[in-house]
Amino acid sequence: MRPVLCFAPAVPAAVRQQSLQGPHMTTCTFRHFSYKQRLEELNLISLELRRLHLDLIMCYKITFGLVKLCFEDFFQFSPKSTTRGHPYKLFVQRCTTNVGKHFFSCRVVEPWNNLPCNIADFSSLNNFKRSLYLCNQDAYLLVHHD
């Protein structure tokens, strides 16, 4: 990861050199770290986990009508009345092609249905977002950065 100034040819060379000296130089030194080390240094979560969180947030918005998308176009509530987990379980659609398996409405159902009811807070969108960071969702990541 380089700062934007490293790629900006329109900025005079003298200004670029001044801006790269001092505390700003630390961003240029991250290129020698592995992806996992960069995430730890910057206190960030992986891109794949961010995508999963955003998928779950969009699923929340569709389920509770916070966006102008029809719930029935994407999901169905599960017909099973289970006593485990949260009451907003979604029906798992059968996908036969790889395109279908990676489509939003198929890839988000399993993580959504397995959200723990004692951690996931469905009372408001902000509470739901906060509760996502407490849930361990490593089982749904394809790449594990160990």
C-alpha positions as CSV (number, residue, x, y, z in Angstrom):
1,M,0.0,0.0,0.0
2,R,1.5,3.3,-1.1
3,P,0.1,6.7,-0.4
4,V,-1.8,8.4,-3.1
5,L,1.1,10.9,-3.6
6,C,3.4,8.1,-4.7
7,F,1.2,7.6,-7.8
8,A,0.4,11.3,-8.5
9,P,2.7,12.5,-11.3
10,A,0.9,15.9,-11.4
11,V,2.3,16.8,-8.0
12,P,5.8,18.3,-8.3
13,A,8.7,16.1,-7.2
14,A,9.8,18.5,-4.4
15,V,6.3,18.3,-2.8
16,R,6.2,14.5,-3.1
17,Q,9.6,14.2,-1.4
18,Q,8.6,16.5,1.4
19,S,5.3,14.6,2.0
20,L,7.1,11.2,2.1
21,Q,9.5,12.2,4.8
22,G,8.6,11.9,8.5
23,P,5.5,10.1,9.9
24,H,3.9,9.6,6.4
25,M,6.7,7.3,5.3
26,T,5.3,4.4,7.4
27,T,2.6,3.7,4.8
28,C,5.3,3.0,2.2
29,T,7.0,0.5,4.4
30,F,4.0,-1.8,4.6
31,R,4.7,-3.2,1.1
32,H,7.2,-5.7,2.7
33,F,4.6,-7.1,5.1
34,S,2.2,-10.0,4.4
35,Y,-1.5,-9.3,4.0
36,K,-2.2,-10.6,7.5
37,Q,0.5,-8.5,9.0
38,R,-0.8,-5.4,7.3
39,L,-4.3,-6.1,8.6
40,E,-3.0,-6.5,12.1
41,E,-0.8,-3.3,12.0
42,L,-3.7,-1.2,10.7
43,N,-6.3,-2.9,12.9
44,L,-8.5,-3.9,9.9
45,I,-10.5,-6.9,9.0
46,S,-9.9,-8.8,5.7
47,L,-11.6,-7.8,2.5
48,E,-13.5,-11.1,2.4
49,L,-14.9,-10.6,5.9
50,R,-15.9,-7.0,5.1
51,R,-17.8,-8.3,2.1
52,L,-19.5,-10.9,4.3
53,H,-20.5,-8.2,6.8
54,L,-21.8,-6.0,4.0
55,D,-23.8,-8.9,2.6
56,L,-25.4,-9.6,6.0
57,I,-26.2,-5.9,6.4
58,M,-27.8,-5.8,3.0
59,C,-29.8,-8.9,3.9
60,Y,-30.9,-7.2,7.1
61,K,-32.0,-4.1,5.0
62,I,-34.0,-6.3,2.5
63,T,-35.6,-8.4,5.3
64,F,-36.8,-5.5,7.3
65,G,-37.8,-3.3,4.3
66,L,-35.1,-0.6,4.7
67,V,-34.4,-0.5,1.0
68,K,-36.7,-0.4,-2.0
69,L,-36.1,-4.0,-3.0
70,C,-38.8,-6.7,-2.8
71,F,-38.0,-9.3,-0.2
72,E,-39.7,-12.1,-2.3
73,D,-37.4,-11.4,-5.3
74,F,-34.4,-12.5,-3.2
75,F,-35.5,-14.6,-0.3
76,Q,-38.3,-16.6,1.4
77,F,-38.7,-17.2,5.1
78,S,-38.1,-20.7,6.1
79,P,-41.3,-22.7,6.5
80,K,-39.8,-24.7,9.3
81,S,-40.7,-23.4,12.8
82,T,-37.5,-24.2,14.6
83,T,-36.8,-23.3,18.2
84,R,-33.1,-22.7,17.7
85,G,-31.6,-19.5,16.6
86,H,-33.2,-16.3,15.6
87,P,-36.8,-16.1,14.2
88,Y,-35.8,-14.6,10.8
89,K,-34.4,-17.8,9.2
90,L,-34.4,-17.8,5.4
91,F,-35.2,-20.7,3.1
92,V,-32.1,-22.2,1.5
93,Q,-32.6,-22.3,-2.2
94,R,-31.1,-25.0,-4.3
95,C,-28.5,-23.7,-6.7
96,T,-27.2,-26.0,-9.4
97,T,-24.8,-23.8,-11.2
98,N,-21.6,-22.0,-9.9
99,V,-23.1,-18.7,-11.0
100,G,-26.1,-19.3,-8.8
101,K,-24.1,-20.5,-5.8
102,H,-22.1,-17.2,-5.8
103,F,-25.2,-15.0,-6.3
104,F,-26.0,-12.7,-3.4
105,S,-29.3,-14.4,-2.4
106,C,-27.6,-17.8,-2.2
107,R,-24.3,-17.0,-0.6
108,V,-25.7,-15.0,2.3
109,V,-28.4,-17.4,3.5
110,E,-26.2,-19.8,5.4
111,P,-24.3,-17.2,7.3
112,W,-27.6,-15.3,8.0
113,N,-29.3,-18.5,9.3
114,N,-26.4,-19.3,11.5
115,L,-26.2,-16.0,13.3
116,P,-26.3,-16.7,17.0
117,C,-29.5,-15.4,18.6
118,N,-27.7,-14.4,21.8
119,I,-25.3,-12.1,19.9
120,A,-27.2,-10.9,16.8
121,D,-29.3,-7.9,17.7
122,F,-32.2,-7.3,15.2
123,S,-33.7,-4.4,17.1
124,S,-32.1,-1.8,14.8
125,L,-29.7,-1.6,11.9
126,N,-26.9,0.0,14.1
127,N,-27.3,-2.6,16.8
128,F,-27.1,-5.3,14.1
129,K,-23.9,-3.8,12.6
130,R,-22.3,-3.7,16.1
131,S,-23.3,-7.3,16.8
132,L,-21.7,-8.6,13.6
133,Y,-18.3,-7.8,15.0
134,L,-19.0,-10.0,18.0
135,C,-19.9,-13.0,15.8
136,N,-17.2,-15.4,14.7
137,Q,-17.7,-15.9,10.9
138,D,-14.4,-17.5,10.0
139,A,-16.3,-20.7,8.9
140,Y,-17.7,-18.8,5.9
141,L,-14.4,-17.4,4.6
142,L,-12.7,-19.1,1.7
143,V,-9.2,-17.8,2.5
144,H,-7.9,-18.2,6.0
145,H,-5.0,-15.8,6.8
146,D,-3.1,-17.9,9.3
